[in-house]
Amino acid sequence: GAVVSQHPSRVICKSGTSVKIECRSLDFQATTMFWYRQFPKQSLMLMATSNEGSKATYEQGVEKDKFLINHASLTLSTLTVTSAHPEDSSFYICSASGWALAGGGTDTQYFGPGTRLTVL
Amino acid sequence: AQSVTQPDIHITVSEGASLELRCNYSYGATPYLFWYVQSPGQGLQLLLKYFSGDTLVQGIKGFEAEFKRSQSSFNLRKPSVHWSDAAEYFCAVGAPSNTGKLIFGQGTTLQVKP
């Protein structure tokens, strides 16, 4: 149980284009999803928290108009990087938590496999 | 402010040797504590977690961790390391609330020598 998938696993795009990354909870209802960014050899940086049906809460310094997050259902959240530039190249990881999870509930996050974004 | 410190950036152990990865946290009360492992180019896998109760927690892949309140520590241990354990290990703390947000340490890279 507690499987989270991400699609695509890897994407290369041209500067100025927009890229959408999907995060799905496969076997549980994710009431909350989190989006992280990870630079090489570094820890995870939380970008935003999204609750199903609500607007995402962005961390300080994260541009909400550039990183659009939608959490329209209990199993799907999307991150859209708008007008991507080379400095947006990074590894993006989502995680999910939910009430239906045994032994952890909303306080345990399960992570997706990540998406490698390269902007040329 | 809440924080997590993993003092060892890089650790090398021989296969079959024991392992201890250190984690210290700063938090006003007893937080929720987690250890995750990340293989190159992959997401994070939950190894174990502590919410309350027995301070020695058993996880997957033969790992265990001990919560020591007096030392504000949650060190990860394994009695005999396997080559497949080579990865990045992250300690994280969460506040017992409905936000579910985690604060991660900087990570420890484990290298296993044959």
HADDOCK unambig.tbl for C-alpha pairs under 7 A between the chains (distance, minus, plus):
assign (segid A and resid 42 and name CA) (segid B and resid 106 and name CA) 6.45 0.50 0.50
assign (segid A and resid 43 and name CA) (segid B and resid 104 and name CA) 6.89 0.50 0.50
assign (segid A and resid 43 and name CA) (segid B and resid 105 and name CA) 6.85 0.50 0.50
assign (segid A and resid 43 and name CA) (segid B and resid 106 and name CA) 4.95 0.50 0.50
assign (segid A and resid 43 and name CA) (segid B and resid 107 and name CA) 6.20 0.50 0.50
assign (segid A and resid 44 and name CA) (segid B and resid 104 and name CA) 6.83 0.50 0.50
assign (segid A and resid 93 and name CA) (segid B and resid 43 and name CA) 6.64 0.50 0.50
assign (segid A and resid 106 and name CA) (segid B and resid 98 and name CA) 6.76 0.50 0.50
assign (segid A and resid 106 and name CA) (segid B and resid 100 and name CA) 5.99 0.50 0.50
assign (segid A and resid 107 and name CA) (segid B and resid 100 and name CA) 4.76 0.50 0.50
assign (segid A and resid 111 and name CA) (segid B and resid 43 and name CA) 5.97 0.50 0.50
assign (segid A and resid 111 and name CA) (segid B and resid 44 and name CA) 5.54 0.50 0.50
assign (segid A and resid 111 and name CA) (segid B and resid 45 and name CA) 6.74 0.50 0.50
assign (segid A and resid 112 and name CA) (segid B and resid 43 and name CA) 5.47 0.50 0.50
assign (segid A and resid 113 and name CA) (segid B and resid 42 and name CA) 4.97 0.50 0.50
assign (segid A and resid 113 and name CA) (segid B and resid 43 and name CA) 3.86 0.50 0.50
assign (segid A and resid 114 and name CA) (segid B and resid 42 and name CA) 6.08 0.50 0.50
assign (segid A and resid 114 and name CA) (segid B and resid 43 and name CA) 5.24 0.50 0.50
